[in-house]
């Protein structure tokens, strides 16, 4: 019998074992790859259709984002209104996210509604028509949103830092412009859609309270589709040539706030230093208790928030520090960022601080292993990057055992201020 007078023992997250539940891998009747897992207690399901249809594959700027916004806006037999009405009738959500590398179409619904909804999704993925009127409305709305956003210093700063790191003509550094959106045509969208949303290129992921029965439902729709391979093409993009490391831009002459972005190119998830850098980046600026937050927010009072983030894409990645501060403290805020980099290079992190960071990272991972959808996302990331369960286990081991000496060596290698681009937009 439990003695309620005795408090339960407290364990650090670092003490737990981390086991990623296995995922089922099989092919539909026509050979399309399906990855699925049965988890959770609620009768809900998530299905992701992942296509090589991000900005990396664009032959014309802004196409990928436009298709993401228009994919649900009409087929040969259904109007945009009818599609949305059907989704709402079943209480379902269908989202399209066009990213730098991939585009993901995600369906959330109660499991029992799959037989009714899968044919609608299939129709959208194989027979979207991009009506001229819908394309025109999308362009008008996209231009209006862009003009509004361009008044915001943080939006402009995000554009400029990516362009500095990767180059303005690189897919990862390219940003929206009014003339690029205006130049889009219905024919551009249809051509990209037919090539990059071809079912021959899809990977399907499913999780929730599902079984072989739901797999059969999926196979009855997507497994019966004719599949004809199409060649996916993309250009080879070189790194930008040496340029000015610092860009200070006045976006609003009367602005009282400066958006700061300090960043450099980095590696993708395959690099052996990526997982160790996740730990270092977290300590430096990756969570609310980080060095940057403690100094620049709590001690100096320059900002409400400052963060450092790692962005791993398929072909490379970046490290970016981002914050907004008062116009009069832009220079001292930047100086403090570089001071924190230097401290990590020259002094060992305190063991108590390092343990806190490890527990934070592993605690988040523990939460991710608690629900079917978050487990699916873990697997999706591994599979789409050509990784196995061993990569997950290796990362856990690194998070648990990395030392202060390891972090100092990483800081000395990757936190050289001369490698960073600096953007300030007021």
Buried (B, 14 or more C-beta within 10 A) or exposed (E): EEEEEEEEEEEEBBEBEBEBBEBEEEEBEBEBBBBBBBBBEEEBBBBBBBBBBBBBBBEBBBBBBBBBBBBBBBBEEBBBEEBBEBBEEBEBEBEBEBBBBBBBBBBBBBBEBBEEBBBBBBBBBBEBBBBEEBBEBBBEEBBEEBEEBBEBBBBBBBBBBBBBBBBEEBBBBBBBBEEBBEEBBBEBBBBBBEBBBBBBBBBBBBBBBBEEEBBEBBBBBBBEBEBEEBEBEBEEBEEBEEEEBEBEBEBBEEBEBBBBBBBBBBBBBEBEBBBBBBBBBBBBBBBEBBBBBBBBBEEBEBBEEBBBEBBBBBBBBBBBBBBBBEBEBBEEBBEBBBEBBBBBBEEEBEEEBBEBBBBBBBBEBEEBBEBBBBBBBBBBBBBBBEBEBEBBEBBBEBBBEBEBEBBBBBBEEBBEBEBBBBBBBB
